[in-house]
Amino acid sequence: MKVLVPYLKRYRKDGVLATLSVLVLVFATLWQPRLLQVVMEAILKNDKHAVLVNGIWLLVLAAVGIVAGILNTVYSARVALGVATDLRADLYAKVQTLAYADIEKFSASNLVVRMTNDINQVQQIVMAFFQQVTRIPLLFLGAFALALATMPEQWWVIIAMMVIIIGVSLVAFRRMGKYFAQTQTDIEKVNTLARENLMGIRVVKSFVQEPTEIKKFAAASDRLTDVTARIGYLFAVLMPAFFMTANLAIGVSVFLVGQSITVHPTYLAAITSFISYLNQILFAVINGGFMLTFASRALVSLGRLREVFDTKPSMAYPTTGEVADLPGDITFDHVTFTYPGDAAPTLKDVSFTVKAGQMVGIVGATGSGKTTLAQLIARLYDPDTGTVRIGGVDVRDLPEKTIRNTVAYVLQRSTLFSGTIAGNLKQVQPSATLPRMQWAAGIAQAAEFIDLLPDAYDAPVEERSANFSGGQKQRLSITRGVIADPEILILDDATSALDARSEKLVQEALDRELTSTTVVCIAEKISSILRADEILVLDDGVLVGVGTHHDLVRSNPVYQEIYATQKAREEGI
Ligand SMILES: Nc1ncnc2c1ncn2[C@@H]1O[C@H](COP(=O)(O)OP(=O)(O)OP(=O)(O)O)[C@@H](O)[C@H]1O
């Protein structure tokens, strides 16, 4: 609840108006049966004037009730929508402040569910709060008091009805709460399965996994159907049970009143309003039960939102001291790094220095720590011990903006954002002109295919850049990486989908155009880094060799083995 208070305060005025209108609505609801009773008494007495006057009042009261109901809905919706919109914006902003490791801990899809589903739950409960929280107790107590006042001798009928309804509600709504919680979990499971399947649809299809996937999805979907059906059954039994109890109470009252109607003819008018009050009590109890059920769901959602808001970013950046032109030298000084939750370190006591403007290759078996090393340069993680320096400065002393402006990181499967090619490039350099984009695309060997697109740089990029081939995506990602002429460019297996000729052209263009940029190239193929000024050889997280290709091929056993294996594969041995 604490999370919600500051947001509710922003909409205080709408909240007060919603509450005031609900007060008017309750008054109108409670007073209508009373007036109806007066009208009926006047009819029985054949007092036409009283019938007319009170009849008009009844209509006015009904109209006031309708207007108050509409106003209450409008103001409640304003508060609910406002709170949800602000919460969503703040949550999104908060997620942006989290470190890469923090986001991995939550998982991206989990954060999406929190930003959508959980915020929807909160929106619904805020709406219900302003519609029902004052209304239910006032209606319940008011209807109870007025029912007693109307027919005091029937007090035991009211009490008996209330005991039965509240008893049934407690049992039924508790069970319903459990089922609702179960639906939340099941919806998440169905969502995850659908998302995983659709995102990996190529793998699913190429391994003919459709039948297995369909079975998995059907099982999760059946569980969801099952629990939703249980809620339906409960409703199916609950509602008639409530109405039967109320009707039984009404029946008993009518029977008892019928016994004495000849002695007290005014009872005929009283019984009508008494029945209305019994129905209002029923309505209040049912709505109260629903409120409690929904509130318990919303509390879980609020807890999940608070968890994100309370997460302290595991990395802090200095906010001042931005450095404009940091040179691209890279130093690792006895760096050891362990992934959060892992027992053993992934990088062990790694030390090396690369001068600005050099090209450095990183090789090693799969899982030897190449990507991890690159991520430490871009400060996506901090080392356990040791120091990573860029331009002679510890990366922990650099503002985030300086690091992002200095280091461009191109991944093998980089994400392009849906929009246009130009839009993606301008995300890195908002001022990028067309000649600048053409220059960057020329380096990445992307210009030739972009020029063939009908809209060229304004060509659309679909979700997950599905309208481009693997090689085109890589070229576009490299274009985005070089457009701002970074001091350090990391190519993490970023040319794997390029043919040998294009890869060579990219490298030559990088040499020619980005003369002062340090290029860190992680490559599976040694042929990609033959020309590197320095090659780092990693073996199970340990830096076992540093040198040029010529040095290493003569003296480094790990490098020799990788080289021999690749040569044999190329020659088809
Ligand atoms: N986010 C992570 N959390 C925990 N362990 C991780 C994480 N990312 C990588 N690892 C582990 O760290 C080790 C090194 O991974 P890394 O991706 O750096 O290797 P790599 O040399 O780049 O491999 P490849 O050539 O296959 O890309 C692997 O054992 C991997 O399982």
Ligand as a Chemical Component Dictionary entry (heavy atoms), coordinates in Angstrom:
data_LIG
# 
_chem_comp.id                   LIG 
_chem_comp.type                 NON-POLYMER 
_chem_comp.pdbx_formal_charge   0 
_chem_comp.three_letter_code    LIG 
# 
loop_
_chem_comp_atom.comp_id 
_chem_comp_atom.atom_id 
_chem_comp_atom.alt_atom_id 
_chem_comp_atom.type_symbol 
_chem_comp_atom.charge 
_chem_comp_atom.model_Cartn_x 
_chem_comp_atom.model_Cartn_y 
_chem_comp_atom.model_Cartn_z 
_chem_comp_atom.pdbx_ordinal 
LIG N1  N1  N 0 24.629 -14.254 -17.400 1  
LIG C1  C1  C 0 25.331 -15.312 -17.022 2  
LIG N2  N2  N 0 25.136 -15.866 -15.815 3  
LIG C2  C2  C 0 25.860 -16.915 -15.399 4  
LIG N3  N3  N 0 26.826 -17.506 -16.134 5  
LIG C3  C3  C 0 27.075 -17.008 -17.347 6  
LIG C4  C4  C 0 26.349 -15.896 -17.859 7  
LIG N4  N4  N 0 26.814 -15.618 -19.094 8  
LIG C5  C5  C 0 27.790 -16.510 -19.341 9  
LIG N5  N5  N 0 27.949 -17.341 -18.304 10 
LIG C6  C6  C 0 28.938 -18.432 -18.195 11 
LIG O1  O1  O 0 30.228 -17.871 -18.273 12 
LIG C7  C7  C 0 31.080 -18.670 -19.073 13 
LIG C8  C8  C 0 31.706 -17.828 -20.171 14 
LIG O2  O2  O 0 30.698 -17.349 -21.023 15 
LIG P1  P1  P 0 31.032 -16.373 -22.233 16 
LIG O3  O3  O 0 29.759 -16.060 -22.908 17 
LIG O4  O4  O 0 31.848 -15.259 -21.750 18 
LIG O5  O5  O 0 31.934 -17.329 -23.147 19 
LIG P2  P2  P 0 32.411 -17.143 -24.636 20 
LIG O6  O6  O 0 33.845 -17.485 -24.627 21 
LIG O7  O7  O 0 32.036 -15.798 -25.150 22 
LIG O8  O8  O 0 31.566 -18.270 -25.348 23 
LIG P3  P3  P 0 31.035 -18.373 -26.861 24 
LIG O9  O9  O 0 32.226 -18.481 -27.747 25 
LIG O10 O10 O 0 30.252 -19.625 -26.841 26 
LIG O11 O11 O 0 30.218 -17.159 -27.109 27 
LIG C9  C9  C 0 30.224 -19.811 -19.608 28 
LIG O12 O12 O 0 30.490 -20.948 -18.836 29 
LIG C10 C10 C 0 28.810 -19.368 -19.382 30 
LIG O13 O13 O 0 27.984 -20.436 -19.042 31 
# 
loop_
_chem_comp_bond.comp_id 
_chem_comp_bond.atom_id_1 
_chem_comp_bond.atom_id_2 
_chem_comp_bond.value_order 
_chem_comp_bond.pdbx_ordinal 
LIG N1  C1  SING 1  
LIG C1  N2  SING 2  
LIG C1  C4  DOUB 3  
LIG N2  C2  DOUB 4  
LIG C2  N3  SING 5  
LIG N3  C3  DOUB 6  
LIG C3  C4  SING 7  
LIG C3  N5  SING 8  
LIG C4  N4  SING 9  
LIG N4  C5  DOUB 10 
LIG C5  N5  SING 11 
LIG N5  C6  SING 12 
LIG C6  O1  SING 13 
LIG C6  C10 SING 14 
LIG O1  C7  SING 15 
LIG C7  C8  SING 16 
LIG C7  C9  SING 17 
LIG C8  O2  SING 18 
LIG O2  P1  SING 19 
LIG P1  O3  DOUB 20 
LIG P1  O4  SING 21 
LIG P1  O5  SING 22 
LIG O5  P2  SING 23 
LIG P2  O6  DOUB 24 
LIG P2  O7  SING 25 
LIG P2  O8  SING 26 
LIG O8  P3  SING 27 
LIG P3  O9  DOUB 28 
LIG P3  O10 SING 29 
LIG P3  O11 SING 30 
LIG C9  O12 SING 31 
LIG C9  C10 SING 32 
LIG C10 O13 SING 33 
# 
